[in-house]
């Protein structure tokens, strides 16, 4: 048994033993969980995939004379931001698109530039063009502003992603006879390919499936810098079917994360275009799992062949919310490059970069070993698997106007 | 026998000429057209796999050059931007010729441009748009 405090003491003394989520698998197989749990203090996990519910808020500073962007309009490189805050606070979402982007009018739309791309440019230190309009007040008389702006000149630039780091995800296929363009990539007709999106045995929430070692306030690797778990993510759904090893068989837990964008890095926040779907942001996240006891280590050591995902049809089932899986496959099978669906051999593609996730595990390991990253005690746990907390569908009701 | 994938650029004045026919008739070369179109600059562009005996092949190439056809090997035209590529691998099942594969050890995506036929399917489906075409 170890505490986070004891592990931090070891980090400070330079005596900490850190292994990656990949290394821990072999280690536990060789030495057994009991012995390995005594030796290892921290297991580092990582993931690097497109995460649409990402974005950043900015305080752009006050101009002379003042302008009340709040309640007005604001664009960064033509991409609209949300302005419903105080005078010069704005939020830019990863999937926001310029007003003149043709979307899917020319199908499938290319979505070459959106909020995710602006975030990456800002992180790269590039100037972006800010354009804002306001209605003008006595205290904020200005109606219009157009200026270049740089992240280093802003008061705050904070990445705040309301849903990241999905604990497991579907494997998407297309049973129809036409190609379809989804957030899971282009799916060729008649089971032409199967796309998945997880780092599997490296992915943070798959390595501590009951969220025992982290919660609100946990310090993480976020976009190449330091971030924190702010809350459970939207659509957090812990009470799902799980295998005997505790790992959810379907998409389950999620995280809301936050961190100072100014100390992040363009290698770990990548603007992305999903053909026929939209623009988004690839986010790199790393989680340190403190090895509090043997049980924590046992969960962290589950390999790809013990982690399963559902094969889901994205031509009819997914869009119409029809339940039903076409089968269950392990990440070991997915990584082999082909799976069998309805008796047919189907080639697999991953949207989430395993090699980048591996780099995140290594980088976080390095930070901890060098004493640059201490672990933090969670302030409060996330809704747990037995909490009854879950995900609801929208119940539509007639939306009558009051006078009717 | 020689088999090569080449990109041919036909100047405006040659667009209406039966050049490929001559390659078959005079030099006994087999061909497989992988791509053909006329660019906005009114230049004809053809990606061709050309197969034949060494001396015939060389003579055929000389013939093309004599006509004023510019050419280069196909492998120079589809390029991966190594900075942009995140090595996710979503392109791998889309590639019809296995020019894109995942290395089992490093889990990085390998691009073998010798196998590439410039179908360009990977170009638009690449999330960070790392595959570039330079015809």
Boltz contact constraints between the chains, C-beta under 6 A:
constraints:
  - contact:
      token1: [A, 185]
      token2: [B, 90]
      max_distance: 6.0
  - contact:
      token1: [A, 186]
      token2: [B, 125]
      max_distance: 6.0
  - contact:
      token1: [A, 193]
      token2: [B, 93]
      max_distance: 6.0
  - contact:
      token1: [A, 270]
      token2: [B, 128]
      max_distance: 6.0
  - contact:
      token1: [A, 272]
      token2: [B, 127]
      max_distance: 6.0
  - contact:
      token1: [A, 272]
      token2: [B, 128]
      max_distance: 6.0
  - contact:
      token1: [A, 273]
      token2: [B, 129]
      max_distance: 6.0
  - contact:
      token1: [A, 275]
      token2: [B, 124]
      max_distance: 6.0
  - contact:
      token1: [A, 275]
      token2: [B, 125]
      max_distance: 6.0
  - contact:
      token1: [A, 347]
      token2: [B, 93]
      max_distance: 6.0
  - contact:
      token1: [A, 349]
      token2: [B, 89]
      max_distance: 6.0
  - contact:
      token1: [A, 349]
      token2: [B, 90]
      max_distance: 6.0
  - contact:
      token1: [A, 349]
      token2: [B, 92]
      max_distance: 6.0
  - contact:
      token1: [A, 349]
      token2: [B, 93]
      max_distance: 6.0
  - contact:
      token1: [A, 350]
      token2: [B, 88]
      max_distance: 6.0
  - contact:
      token1: [A, 350]
      token2: [B, 89]
      max_distance: 6.0
  - contact:
      token1: [A, 351]
      token2: [B, 88]
      max_distance: 6.0
  - contact:
      token1: [A, 351]
      token2: [B, 90]
      max_distance: 6.0
  - contact:
      token1: [A, 353]
      token2: [B, 86]
      max_distance: 6.0
  - contact:
      token1: [A, 353]
      token2: [B, 87]
      max_distance: 6.0
  - contact:
      token1: [A, 353]
      token2: [B, 88]
      max_distance: 6.0
  - contact:
      token1: [A, 354]
      token2: [B, 107]
      max_distance: 6.0
  - contact:
      token1: [A, 355]
      token2: [B, 87]
      max_distance: 6.0
  - contact:
      token1: [A, 355]
      token2: [B, 107]
      max_distance: 6.0
  - contact:
      token1: [A, 355]
      token2: [B, 108]
      max_distance: 6.0
  - contact:
      token1: [A, 356]
      token2: [B, 86]
      max_distance: 6.0
